[in-house]
């Protein structure tokens, strides 16, 4: 299966600049076997997340407000499993990692008429006053029907870009969501990427630990923690 995946990635590599013609595909054998992935936003955070996928040889679409050909040079530099696409095509993925500046989520939301059932991983942060609402709740309101999970937002880009395995431990990724099934799916992805998932519970409960409130960062934001292997 590994050789098949590598062969497929090699075959697709020359087509990467022609992104937007297909969805991302991966051949990993786990509970997310048939899932497709996309990273929306290809700045420092988006590129760091792409490196996480590339380290594990997992195909992922990347998209932004710029055309795919503008993303191709950096995508090629990261690895052969990173595929630039149009935003419309990338949003066809089963799991979308939202890595845009916070308020740009509204622009992304307008691209799809229907978000029902789609898992969206909210990687955004903001210090803005949102009438005491967690920022992920604001994002969820803009994506009606989406199954939203907060994750990866507490790690700076330079840390996300690093290998999560250090000194016999795995870097922790905190998750929170009001959808237990979506959380389980994202937990599997986090583990597949080599991180140690820690579920904080619902967004308005434990999830507040990774949200900013009243202009102050939550206590777990920017905390770079590791879980020792047993």
TORGUNU-230433 format. One record per residue (C-alpha): residue in one letter; residue number from 1; x, y, z. Coordinates in Angstrom, 2 decimals. Layout:
BEGIN
SITE lummi sepa      xx      yy      zz
SITE     A  NUM       X       Y       Z
...
***
This chain:
BEGIN
SITE lummi sepa      xx      yy      zz
SITE     X    1    0.00    0.00    0.00
SITE     X    2    2.87    2.37    0.75
SITE     X    3    4.49    1.78   -2.62
SITE     X    4    1.12    2.29   -4.32
SITE     X    5    0.64    5.63   -2.58
SITE     X    6    4.14    6.79   -3.52
SITE     X    7    3.68    5.69   -7.09
SITE     X    8    0.34    7.50   -7.32
SITE     X    9    1.83   10.67   -5.81
SITE     X   10    4.70   10.53   -8.31
SITE     X   11    2.27   10.10  -11.17
SITE     X   12    0.22   13.08  -10.03
SITE     X   13    3.19   15.38   -9.36
SITE     X   14    3.49   16.76  -12.93
SITE     X   15   -0.18   17.72  -12.83
SITE     X   16   -0.01   19.81   -9.66
SITE     X   17    0.20   23.12  -11.47
SITE     X   18   -3.04   22.18  -13.20
SITE     X   19   -4.78   22.22   -9.84
SITE     X   20   -8.51   22.64   -9.63
SITE     X   21   -9.20   19.70  -11.94
SITE     X   22   -9.68   17.09   -9.21
SITE     X   23  -10.08   16.53   -5.50
SITE     X   24   -7.25   15.46   -3.24
SITE     X   25   -6.95   11.69   -2.83
SITE     X   26   -5.08    9.64   -0.26
SITE     X   27   -4.62    5.93    0.28
SITE     X   28   -3.93    5.63    4.00
SITE     X   29   -5.50    2.65    5.75
SITE     X   30   -7.19    3.90    8.92
SITE     X   31  -10.60    5.10   10.09
SITE     X   32  -10.26    8.12    7.78
SITE     X   33   -9.46    5.87    4.81
SITE     X   34  -11.85    7.51    2.36
SITE     X   35  -11.54   11.07    3.63
SITE     X   36  -10.28   13.91    1.47
SITE     X   37   -8.61   17.01    2.93
SITE     X   38   -8.17   20.66    2.04
SITE     X   39   -6.37   23.56    3.70
SITE     X   40   -7.98   26.93    2.99
SITE     X   41   -5.47   29.72    3.47
SITE     X   42   -1.88   29.28    2.37
SITE     X   43   -0.05   31.78    4.53
SITE     X   44    2.35   30.80    7.31
SITE     X   45   -0.21   28.64    9.16
SITE     X   46   -1.57   27.01    6.01
SITE     X   47    1.92   26.14    4.80
SITE     X   48    2.87   24.76    8.21
SITE     X   49   -0.20   22.51    8.15
SITE     X   50    0.68   21.43    4.61
SITE     X   51    4.11   20.38    5.89
SITE     X   52    2.39   18.22    8.52
SITE     X   53    0.48   16.41    5.78
SITE     X   54    3.58   16.15    3.60
SITE     X   55    5.59   14.53    6.41
SITE     X   56    3.08   11.67    6.48
SITE     X   57    2.61   11.44    2.71
SITE     X   58   -1.06   12.41    2.91
SITE     X   59   -2.57   14.16   -0.10
SITE     X   60   -4.14   17.52    0.69
SITE     X   61   -5.55   20.30   -1.46
SITE     X   62   -4.47   23.86   -0.71
SITE     X   63   -6.36   26.97   -1.76
SITE     X   64   -6.61   30.68   -1.08
SITE     X   65   -7.95   33.81   -2.70
SITE     X   66   -5.10   33.52   -5.20
SITE     X   67   -5.26   31.26   -8.26
SITE     X   68   -3.76   27.75   -7.96
SITE     X   69   -0.79   28.59  -10.18
SITE     X   70    0.29   31.26   -7.70
SITE     X   71    0.43   28.64   -4.94
SITE     X   72    2.18   25.98   -7.02
SITE     X   73    5.84   27.00   -6.39
SITE     X   74    5.50   26.83   -2.60
SITE     X   75    3.31   23.72   -2.77
SITE     X   76    5.93   21.99   -4.93
SITE     X   77    8.63   22.99   -2.46
SITE     X   78    6.70   21.43    0.43
SITE     X   79    6.14   18.08   -1.24
SITE     X   80    4.49   15.99   -3.95
SITE     X   81    1.30   15.38   -1.94
SITE     X   82    0.34   19.07   -1.79
SITE     X   83   -2.10   20.06   -4.54
SITE     X   84   -3.05   23.69   -5.28
SITE     X   85   -6.68   24.06   -6.31
SITE     X   86   -9.30   26.70   -6.79
SITE     X   87  -11.20   27.56   -3.63
SITE     X   88  -14.41   26.10   -5.05
SITE     X   89  -12.78   22.76   -5.81
SITE     X   90  -10.86   22.58   -2.53
SITE     X   91  -14.08   23.05   -0.57
SITE     X   92  -15.37   19.78   -2.02
SITE     X   93  -13.05   17.96    0.42
SITE     X   94  -14.60   16.02    3.29
SITE     X   95  -12.50   17.83    5.89
SITE     X   96  -11.58   21.50    5.46
SITE     X   97   -8.91   23.13    7.62
SITE     X   98   -9.80   26.82    7.85
SITE     X   99   -6.45   28.62    8.15
SITE     X  100   -7.37   32.13    6.99
SITE     X  101   -7.27   35.34    9.06
SITE     X  102  -10.35   35.24   11.28
SITE     X  103  -12.68   37.63    9.46
SITE     X  104  -11.95   36.06    6.08
SITE     X  105  -14.07   33.09    7.17
SITE     X  106  -17.09   35.08    5.97
SITE     X  107  -15.67   35.22    2.43
SITE     X  108  -15.00   31.48    2.49
SITE     X  109  -18.52   30.84    3.76
SITE     X  110  -20.05   32.51    0.69
SITE     X  111  -18.29   30.14   -1.71
SITE     X  112  -20.52   27.18   -0.80
SITE     X  113  -24.29   27.24   -0.77
SITE     X  114  -24.46   24.18    1.47
SITE     X  115  -22.12   23.29    4.36
SITE     X  116  -24.34   20.56    5.80
SITE     X  117  -22.34   17.61    7.10
SITE     X  118  -18.92   18.98    6.12
SITE     X  119  -16.27   18.82    8.84
SITE     X  120  -14.51   22.16    9.24
SITE     X  121  -11.42   22.43   11.45
SITE     X  122  -11.27   26.00   12.74
SITE     X  123   -7.63   27.07   12.99
SITE     X  124   -8.43   30.80   13.26
SITE     X  125   -7.80   33.16   16.17
SITE     X  126   -8.96   36.67   17.02
SITE     X  127   -8.69   39.09   19.92
SITE     X  128  -11.78   40.99   18.74
SITE     X  129  -14.77   41.44   21.03
SITE     X  130  -17.49   39.11   19.78
SITE     X  131  -20.18   39.86   22.36
SITE     X  132  -18.74   37.20   24.67
SITE     X  133  -19.12   34.47   22.05
SITE     X  134  -16.21   32.10   21.40
SITE     X  135  -14.80   32.89   17.97
SITE     X  136  -15.52   29.34   16.78
SITE     X  137  -19.21   29.88   17.52
SITE     X  138  -19.12   32.93   15.23
SITE     X  139  -17.44   30.85   12.51
SITE     X  140  -20.04   28.09   12.97
SITE     X  141  -22.87   30.60   12.51
SITE     X  142  -21.38   31.58    9.14
SITE     X  143  -21.20   27.92    8.05
SITE     X  144  -24.70   26.58    8.81
SITE     X  145  -24.74   22.81    8.95
SITE     X  146  -20.98   22.41    9.15
SITE     X  147  -19.58   20.10   11.83
SITE     X  148  -17.00   22.43   13.35
SITE     X  149  -13.99   21.36   15.41
SITE     X  150  -11.51   23.82   16.91
SITE     X  151   -7.94   22.50   16.57
SITE     X  152   -4.34   23.51   15.76
SITE     X  153   -5.05   27.17   16.53
SITE     X  154   -2.99   27.26   19.73
SITE     X  155    0.33   26.52   18.00
SITE     X  156    2.31   29.25   16.18
SITE     X  157    3.22   28.58   12.55
SITE     X  158    6.90   28.00   13.27
SITE     X  159    5.97   25.29   15.79
SITE     X  160    3.38   23.66   13.51
SITE     X  161    6.05   23.46   10.82
SITE     X  162    8.25   21.31   13.08
SITE     X  163    8.13   17.54   13.42
SITE     X  164    5.66   16.80   16.26
SITE     X  165    7.78   13.89   17.53
SITE     X  166   10.42   15.16   19.97
SITE     X  167   12.48   13.30   22.57
SITE     X  168   10.19   10.30   22.76
SITE     X  169    7.04   12.39   22.97
SITE     X  170    4.40   13.85   20.66
SITE     X  171    3.35   17.48   20.48
SITE     X  172   -0.16   18.04   21.89
SITE     X  173   -3.02   19.37   19.77
SITE     X  174   -6.09   20.57   21.69
SITE     X  175   -9.54   19.99   20.20
SITE     X  176  -13.00   21.21   21.13
SITE     X  177  -16.35   20.74   19.43
SITE     X  178  -20.06   20.36   20.06
SITE     X  179  -20.09   17.37   17.69
SITE     X  180  -18.61   14.23   19.27
SITE     X  181  -18.58   12.27   16.03
SITE     X  182  -16.72   15.02   14.19
SITE     X  183  -14.28   15.24   17.09
SITE     X  184  -13.55   11.52   16.80
SITE     X  185  -12.82   11.90   13.09
SITE     X  186  -10.47   14.83   13.68
SITE     X  187   -8.79   12.99   16.57
SITE     X  188   -7.95   10.23   14.09
SITE     X  189   -6.48   12.78   11.67
SITE     X  190   -4.45   14.46   14.43
SITE     X  191   -3.00   11.09   15.42
SITE     X  192   -2.32   10.22   11.80
SITE     X  193   -0.34   13.47   11.46
SITE     X  194    1.78   12.41   14.43
SITE     X  195    0.35   14.63   17.17
SITE     X  196   -1.18   13.74   20.53
SITE     X  197   -4.83   14.87   20.58
SITE     X  198   -6.35   16.24   23.80
SITE     X  199  -10.13   16.73   23.73
SITE     X  200  -11.23   19.76   25.77
SITE     X  201  -14.94   19.09   25.29
SITE     X  202  -17.54   21.54   24.04
SITE     X  203  -16.54   24.86   22.52
SITE     X  204  -18.29   27.02   25.14
SITE     X  205  -16.86   24.90   27.98
SITE     X  206  -13.34   23.47   27.85
SITE     X  207  -12.91   24.99   24.42
SITE     X  208  -12.72   28.44   26.01
SITE     X  209   -9.19   27.53   27.10
SITE     X  210   -8.06   27.93   23.49
SITE     X  211  -10.12   31.05   22.71
SITE     X  212   -9.36   34.69   23.36
SITE     X  213  -11.81   36.60   25.56
SITE     X  214  -11.94   40.33   26.27
SITE     X  215   -8.73   40.84   24.31
SITE     X  216   -6.80   38.26   26.34
SITE     X  217   -5.52   34.97   24.95
SITE     X  218   -6.88   31.80   26.52
SITE     X  219   -4.50   30.01   28.92
SITE     X  220   -3.72   27.17   26.50
SITE     X  221   -3.09   29.30   23.41
SITE     X  222    0.61   29.20   22.40
SITE     X  223    1.30   26.45   24.93
SITE     X  224    3.70   23.97   23.33
SITE     X  225    3.15   20.77   25.31
SITE     X  226    4.22   17.16   24.75
SITE     X  227    2.77   13.82   25.68
SITE     X  228    5.30   11.13   26.55
SITE     X  229    4.83    7.77   24.88
SITE     X  230    3.92    4.97   27.28
***
